[in-house]
Structures are given as C-alpha cells and as structure tokens.
Amino acid sequence: SNILGVFGLSLRTNERNLEEVFERFGKLKKVTVVYDHRSNRSRGFGFITFGSVDEAERARDETNGLEIDERKIRVDFSMTHRPHTP
C-alpha cells in the first residue's frame, strides 16, 4: 500500500505539520488529519498517500516512533482508504 496511517497525533497537529515531516520521503498525493464532525477536534490520527509504495515504506521505517508536537507517533501501512464511521 502507498497509504500510511499515522496514529497518536497531538490535537494540535494539522495537515501542514505532517506534510513537513513526510515530504522528505517522496511525493505526497494527499495528507489528511481526521476530525470529529461534532466537535471539529482531531481524532488523533491521519492518513498520508505517497506516490509509490517504496516511498511509503521508507517513510514508515524512518518515522515510526518519531515525536511530533510532544507525542510519539505510530506509523503503519493503512488497510483502508478512509476512517471507519464511528
């Protein structure tokens, strides 16, 4: 998969923050932080779509466990293309 799920995000982390971290690994097609529709607050995870599987794999290997906005993130390949409906 060329889509990574990023988990454990701070409520302050937005799409631009993720772009800054992940753009060095390759072409980003889409960066999304998932927000709660009622409160408009981050749900603490997001998705990053890369141009290729190789770029996504390198990004996963180098960013899993990285700290962003004082939170250690978990990065893995996404099995879905969008968040599940709560």
C-alpha positions, 0 to 999 in steps of 0.5 A: 500500500502507498497509504500510511496511517499515522496514529497518536497525533497531538490535537494540535497537529494539522495537515501542514505539520505532517506534510513537513515531516513526510515530504522528505520521503517522496511525493505526497498525493494527499495528507489528511488529519481526521476530525470529529464532525461534532466537535471539529477536534482531531481524532488523533490520527491521519492518513498520508498517500505517497506516490509509490509504495517504496516511498511509503515504506521508507517513510514508515521505517524512518518515522515510526516512533518519531515525536511530533508536537510532544507525542510519539507517533505510530506509523503503519501501512493503512488497510483502508482508504478512509476512517471507519464511521464511528 
